[in-house]
């Protein structure tokens, strides 16, 4: 027997099977079940407070909803496509279990404000989970930096050797990026943290209700103050999708660098074998597929963001069925980014740096040249003049096939009489690192302090999350 629609009173014909199949969303919005039940319990509690249902009816509704939740958690609940979505599946099951009281649950509520609520609750919880995964990755990067406190590597601009930096300083650059990602998530959380429940279809209700009470029960800081905006607002979906896009952008940048560094031409890092794959034809290959896949998945995440923009750009107020499509983009984006964060944290923990290769690379590209220019500035020369002189010295070193540290003092003085024998105290990557002074630089003392700062901050965050 075909399932009777809860909204079918106005219709003379049953929905065509092809329409049911095309319009259903239960195949993906089933994952909102926890939030739909949580919202329904809060709504029933409010209805009882406002005398729109009795306390006995409320208890029956709450008991029935908790039983449905238990059945879902234990894989005993059948989601039916004929009932379209998660809201109708749960409400229909409730009515079957408790009868007439179940029919009262939808009083002063529409699927429009119901789905807006469910999606806000889901996004709110998902933001917290994403923050935890970001913190876990930050902790692995800080640990790795602490493991290599004095290791020097060439820093790059234009992918050319530029200046020497500590590996720990390089790793902390990504810790800073991911911290910005967390603050963006926090901002997104603040803006979505208002309850739309009570807006009903779009105009509110003539019944005496208490939406502030419901919002408080659900842990929201307030209520959406315009019913039309409440049911049509999906800004938080776009904003969260943007946050996810920024996260995977940062992940992709790190992955790109490490893919390059795995290359035999660099050999800066070694990823443990169980986090790599091989070739079906070339037995010698060890491929960084995890990094490549994260880099590749970033395109999908950017696409989901664009699809949400496109979905909403032409929608008139208020609710339109187009909005059903918001969940697929948001769910898939969150799943992909969270999986990427999780696996990358594991990979970072199981990656080592080739110290000899990195130090050898520091001998290329005259990466102590800027230190020599700044040495001349300290001697009183204008920076542009110092820059020109050092450029000529580098050209001479290229001609005679030597490094700056190999050049004799008289050769230096042929370019500038300001150069004295103390020049050798600034040349060489070790001296460069030792002589950095500016705040936020790769100076060893500053980097050690920053590592301690992050250890303390991330440790406190972890404890806070576990409480």
LINGI-V58470 format. One line per field, one symbol per residue. phi: phi as a letter, one per 40 degrees, with the letter a starting at -180 (. if undefined). psi: psi as a letter, one per 30 degrees, with the letter a starting at -180 (. if undefined). burial: I if it has 16 or more other C-alpha atoms within 10 Angstrom, else O. A space follows every 10 residues. Layout:
phi = ???
psi = ???
burial = ???
This chain:
phi = .cccccbccc cbbcccdccd ccccbccbcd ccdccccdcc ccccccdcdc gcbccccccc ccccccccdc cccbfbbccb cccgbccccc cccccccbgd dcccccdfab cccccccdcc cccdccdccc cccccccdcc ccdccccbcb cbbccbbfgb dbacbcdccd ccccccdccc ccccccccdc cccbccchcf cabgacccbb ccccdcdcgc cabccbcccd cbcbdccccc ccdccccccc cccccdcccc ccdccbfcbb cddcbbbbbc bbcccbbccc ccccdccdcc ccccccccdc dccbcccbcb cdcdcccdcc ccccdccccc cccccccdcb bbbccccccc cccbgfcccc ccccdcccch ccdccccccc dcccdccccc faccccccdc cdcccacccb cccccbcgcc cddcccbccg ccddcccccc ccdcdccccc ccccccc
psi = kkkkkfggef kfklkkeeee eeflgfffgf fgeeeeeeee eeeeeeeeeg gflleeeeee eeeeeeeeee eefghgkjkk efgdleeeee eeeeeeefbe efffegkhkl fefeeeeeee eeeeeeeeee eeeeeeeeee eeeeeffieg kklklkkggk kdlklkeeee efeeeeefee eeeeeeeeee ffhkkfkffb effalfljli feeeeeeggl fakkfjeeee ffkgefeeee eeeeeeefee eeeeeeefee ffkffehelj kkeggllakf ejffkjkhee eeeeeefeee eeeeeeeeee effgklkckk fefefeeeee eeeeeeeeee eeeeeeeefh klkjeeeeee ffflghggee eeeeeeefff kkeeeeeeee eeeeeeeeeg hlleffklee eefffkffka ffeffflkee eeeefkfkkg agkeeeeeee eeeeeeeeee eeeeef.
burial = OOOOOOOOOO OOOOOOOOOO OOOIIIOOII OIIIIIIIII IIIIIIIIIO OIIIOOIIII IIOIIIOIIO OIOOOOOOIO IIIIIIIIII IIIIIOIIOO IIIIIIIIII IIIIIIIIII IIIIOIIIOI IIIIIIIIII IIIIIIOOII IIIIIOOOOO IIIIIIIIII IIOIIOOIIO IIOIIIOIIO OIIIIIIIII IIOIOOOOIO IIIIIOIIOI OIIIOOIIII IIIIOIIIII IIIIIIIIII IIOIIOOIIO IIOOOOIIII IOOOIOOOOO OOOOOIIIOI IOOIIOIIOO IIIIIOIIIO OIOOOOOIIO OOIIOIIOII IOIIOIIIOI IIIIIOIIII IIIOIOOIIO IIIOIIIIII IIIIIIIOOO IOOOOIIOII OOIIOIIOOO OOIIIOOOOO OIOOOIOOIO OOIIOIIIII OIIOIIOOOO OIIIOIIIOI IOOIIOOIOO OOOOOOO
